[in-house]
Amino acid sequence: MRIYGLKTCDTCRKALKSLDGAVLVDIRAEGVPEDVMARALEQFGEKLLNRRSTTWRGLSEDERQGTPGALIAAHPAVMKRPLIEAGDQLYLGWDKDVQAALLR
């Protein structure tokens, strides 16, 4: 199981601590593999953007008009976190539904 997020993100740390054997992939340092990002964009689309983040608020209106994939590639911290890859399934965030699915 891989958790794509930021090593400084509290939510990513909580997910990592709860999921035995999971590995954190820091998206600032390593990025998200193209195939995983393509699947995430197909599955989540616009939901992949964290519009409440400090990074998002710092973007100009022109920058915000970019596609989610291009925005995340240019500004990794604008991605909603964590993106969890468990087998062939992808989960976004660390809410009660994701926890219920992964902690059974």
C-alpha positions as CSV (number, residue, x, y, z in Angstrom):
1,M,0.0,0.0,0.0
2,R,1.3,3.4,-1.0
3,I,0.2,6.8,0.5
4,Y,0.9,9.7,-1.8
5,G,1.2,12.9,0.2
6,L,3.5,15.2,2.1
7,K,5.7,14.1,4.9
8,T,4.7,17.2,6.8
9,C,1.0,16.7,6.4
10,D,-0.7,15.7,9.6
11,T,-3.5,13.8,7.8
12,C,-0.9,11.8,5.8
13,R,0.9,10.9,9.0
14,K,-2.3,9.7,10.7
15,A,-3.1,7.5,7.7
16,L,0.5,6.1,7.6
17,K,0.3,5.4,11.4
18,S,-3.0,3.6,11.0
19,L,-2.1,1.5,8.0
20,D,0.4,-1.3,8.8
21,G,3.0,-1.8,6.1
22,A,2.0,1.4,4.1
23,V,4.8,3.5,2.6
24,L,4.6,7.2,2.3
25,V,5.6,8.7,-1.0
26,D,6.4,12.4,-0.7
27,I,4.9,14.0,-3.7
28,R,7.2,17.1,-3.5
29,A,10.3,14.9,-3.6
30,E,9.2,12.0,-5.7
31,G,6.0,13.0,-7.4
32,V,3.1,10.6,-8.3
33,P,3.8,8.0,-11.0
34,E,2.2,8.9,-14.3
35,D,0.0,5.8,-14.4
36,V,-1.3,6.4,-10.8
37,M,-2.0,10.1,-11.6
38,A,-3.8,9.2,-14.7
39,R,-6.1,6.7,-12.8
40,A,-6.6,9.3,-10.0
41,L,-7.6,12.0,-12.5
42,E,-10.0,9.7,-14.2
43,Q,-11.5,8.5,-10.9
44,F,-11.6,11.8,-9.0
45,G,-11.2,14.6,-11.5
46,E,-11.6,18.0,-10.0
47,K,-11.9,16.5,-6.5
48,L,-8.1,15.8,-6.6
49,L,-7.5,19.6,-6.1
50,N,-7.5,20.9,-2.6
51,R,-9.1,24.3,-3.1
52,R,-8.8,25.2,0.6
53,S,-5.0,24.9,0.7
54,T,-2.6,27.7,1.2
55,T,-1.0,26.8,-2.1
56,W,-4.3,27.1,-4.0
57,R,-5.1,30.5,-2.4
58,G,-1.6,31.7,-3.5
59,L,-2.3,30.9,-7.2
60,S,-3.3,33.6,-9.6
61,E,-6.7,33.3,-11.4
62,D,-4.8,32.4,-14.6
63,E,-2.9,29.6,-12.8
64,R,-6.2,28.2,-11.4
65,Q,-7.6,27.8,-14.9
66,G,-5.1,25.0,-15.6
67,T,-6.1,21.3,-15.7
68,P,-5.9,19.4,-12.4
69,G,-3.0,17.3,-13.7
70,A,-1.0,20.4,-14.8
71,L,-1.7,22.2,-11.5
72,I,-0.6,19.2,-9.4
73,A,2.6,18.7,-11.6
74,A,3.5,22.4,-11.1
75,H,2.4,22.7,-7.5
76,P,2.3,19.3,-5.7
77,A,0.9,20.7,-2.5
78,V,-2.3,21.6,-4.2
79,M,-3.3,17.9,-4.4
80,K,-5.8,16.7,-1.9
81,R,-4.1,14.3,0.5
82,P,-3.6,11.5,1.0
83,L,-4.1,9.6,-2.2
84,I,-3.9,6.0,-1.2
85,E,-3.1,3.2,-3.6
86,A,-4.2,-0.2,-2.1
87,G,-3.8,-2.9,-4.7
88,D,-5.8,-1.7,-7.8
89,Q,-8.0,0.6,-5.7
90,L,-7.4,4.3,-5.2
91,Y,-8.8,6.3,-2.2
92,L,-8.7,10.0,-1.7
93,G,-8.6,11.7,1.7
94,W,-8.7,10.1,5.2
95,D,-12.4,10.4,6.1
96,K,-14.5,7.8,7.9
97,D,-15.5,6.1,4.6
98,V,-11.9,5.6,3.5
99,Q,-10.9,4.5,7.0
100,A,-13.8,2.0,7.1
101,A,-12.7,0.6,3.7
102,L,-9.0,0.2,4.6
103,L,-9.1,-0.7,8.3
104,R,-11.4,-3.7,8.2
